[in-house]
Amino acid sequence: MSFAAILITLVTAIIGSFGAIYLKKGARDYKFPFEGLFTNINLITGIVLYVISLIIFIAALRLDRISLLYPIVATAYIWISLLSIWILKEKMNLWKWIGIFLIVIGISFIGIS
Protein backbone atom coordinates (compact mmCIF):
# COMPACT_ATOMS: atom_id res chain seq x y z
CA MET A 1 0.00 0.00 0.00
CA SER A 2 1.50 3.30 -1.11
CA PHE A 3 0.95 6.16 1.34
CA ALA A 4 1.77 8.64 -1.44
CA ALA A 5 -0.92 7.19 -3.70
CA ILE A 6 -3.50 7.37 -0.90
CA LEU A 7 -2.54 10.96 -0.09
CA ILE A 8 -2.68 11.96 -3.76
CA THR A 9 -6.09 10.32 -4.10
CA LEU A 10 -7.36 12.16 -1.04
CA VAL A 11 -6.17 15.46 -2.52
CA THR A 12 -7.89 14.47 -5.76
CA ALA A 13 -11.16 13.93 -3.91
CA ILE A 14 -10.91 17.31 -2.21
CA ILE A 15 -10.14 19.16 -5.46
CA GLY A 16 -13.02 17.34 -7.18
CA SER A 17 -15.30 18.31 -4.31
CA PHE A 18 -14.50 21.96 -4.81
CA GLY A 19 -15.27 21.36 -8.50
CA ALA A 20 -18.72 20.09 -7.57
CA ILE A 21 -19.34 23.13 -5.36
CA TYR A 22 -18.39 25.49 -8.18
CA LEU A 23 -20.62 23.57 -10.60
CA LYS A 24 -23.52 24.00 -8.18
CA LYS A 25 -22.81 27.72 -7.81
CA GLY A 26 -22.58 28.04 -11.58
CA ALA A 27 -25.79 26.11 -12.11
CA ARG A 28 -27.67 28.65 -10.00
CA ASP A 29 -26.56 31.44 -12.31
CA TYR A 30 -26.66 29.51 -15.60
CA LYS A 31 -29.16 30.57 -18.19
CA PHE A 32 -29.81 29.01 -21.54
CA PRO A 33 -28.73 29.07 -24.36
CA PHE A 34 -25.40 27.30 -24.30
CA GLU A 35 -23.45 30.50 -24.96
CA GLY A 36 -23.92 31.27 -21.26
CA LEU A 37 -21.73 28.26 -20.51
CA PHE A 38 -18.64 30.09 -21.74
CA THR A 39 -19.22 33.20 -19.65
CA ASN A 40 -20.15 31.53 -16.36
CA ILE A 41 -16.94 31.66 -14.31
CA ASN A 42 -18.26 29.27 -11.65
CA LEU A 43 -19.11 26.58 -14.22
CA ILE A 44 -15.75 27.00 -15.90
CA THR A 45 -13.95 26.82 -12.54
CA GLY A 46 -15.86 23.64 -11.63
CA ILE A 47 -14.97 21.97 -14.92
CA VAL A 48 -11.31 22.97 -14.62
CA LEU A 49 -11.13 21.63 -11.07
CA TYR A 50 -12.64 18.32 -12.20
CA VAL A 51 -10.06 18.04 -14.99
CA ILE A 52 -7.20 18.83 -12.59
CA SER A 53 -8.59 16.23 -10.20
CA LEU A 54 -8.70 13.64 -12.99
CA ILE A 55 -5.11 14.31 -14.04
CA ILE A 56 -3.86 14.02 -10.46
CA PHE A 57 -5.85 10.80 -9.97
CA ILE A 58 -4.18 9.28 -13.03
CA ALA A 59 -0.83 9.92 -11.33
CA ALA A 60 -2.06 8.13 -8.20
CA LEU A 61 -3.23 5.16 -10.27
CA ARG A 62 0.31 4.68 -11.50
CA LEU A 63 1.40 4.13 -7.89
CA ASP A 64 -1.16 1.65 -6.55
CA ARG A 65 -4.20 -0.53 -7.26
CA ILE A 66 -7.50 0.99 -8.30
CA SER A 67 -9.32 -1.36 -5.91
CA LEU A 68 -7.59 0.42 -3.04
CA LEU A 69 -7.63 3.98 -4.39
CA TYR A 70 -11.09 4.33 -5.87
CA PRO A 71 -12.94 3.88 -2.58
CA ILE A 72 -10.88 6.80 -1.25
CA VAL A 73 -12.41 8.89 -4.01
CA ALA A 74 -15.69 8.22 -2.16
CA THR A 75 -14.47 10.65 0.49
CA ALA A 76 -15.57 13.29 -2.01
CA TYR A 77 -19.11 12.70 -0.74
CA ILE A 78 -17.92 13.71 2.71
CA TRP A 79 -16.02 16.77 1.49
CA ILE A 80 -18.92 17.89 -0.71
CA SER A 81 -21.32 17.60 2.21
CA LEU A 82 -19.06 19.61 4.50
CA LEU A 83 -18.30 22.21 1.82
CA SER A 84 -21.98 22.56 0.95
CA ILE A 85 -22.70 23.40 4.59
CA TRP A 86 -19.85 25.90 4.74
CA ILE A 87 -19.99 27.53 1.30
CA LEU A 88 -23.55 26.96 0.05
CA LYS A 89 -25.21 27.16 3.49
CA GLU A 90 -27.08 23.91 2.89
CA LYS A 91 -28.59 21.95 5.76
CA MET A 92 -27.76 18.37 6.69
CA ASN A 93 -30.31 16.01 8.19
CA LEU A 94 -29.72 12.92 10.31
CA TRP A 95 -29.84 10.52 7.33
CA LYS A 96 -27.09 12.42 5.53
CA TRP A 97 -24.88 12.31 8.63
CA ILE A 98 -25.55 8.56 8.95
CA GLY A 99 -24.58 8.14 5.29
CA ILE A 100 -21.32 10.01 5.85
CA PHE A 101 -20.60 7.83 8.89
CA LEU A 102 -21.18 4.69 6.81
CA ILE A 103 -18.85 5.97 4.08
CA VAL A 104 -16.13 6.50 6.67
CA ILE A 105 -16.70 2.98 8.05
CA GLY A 106 -16.60 1.45 4.57
CA ILE A 107 -13.39 3.25 3.62
CA SER A 108 -11.85 2.18 6.93
CA PHE A 109 -12.66 -1.47 6.21
CA ILE A 110 -11.04 -1.21 2.81
CA GLY A 111 -7.97 0.43 4.34
CA ILE A 112 -7.67 -2.26 6.99
CA SER A 113 -7.86 -5.04 4.43
C-alpha positions, 0 to 999 in steps of 0.5 A: 500500500503506497501512502503517497498514492492514498494521499494523492487520491485524497487530494484528488477527492478534495479538489473534485469536491470543490469542483462540484461546489463550483458547478452547483454555484454556476448552475444557480446562475446559468441561463440558456442558451449554451453560450452562457456556458462560456461566460459563467466563471463558476461553471468554468472553474468547476470543470477545470477543477474536475479536470485537474482532479482527474489528471492528479488521480491518473498519477495516483493510479500509476502508484497503486491498485485501483481497488484500493484507491477508488474507494478513497475517491468516495471521500468526495461525498464527505467533502462535498457535504461539508463544503456545501454546509460551509460555502452553500449554506445547505442543511444536513439532516440525520440521514445524511450524517448517517450516510457520511458515517457509513462511508467512513466505516466502509473506507476504513474497512477497505484500508484495513484489508 
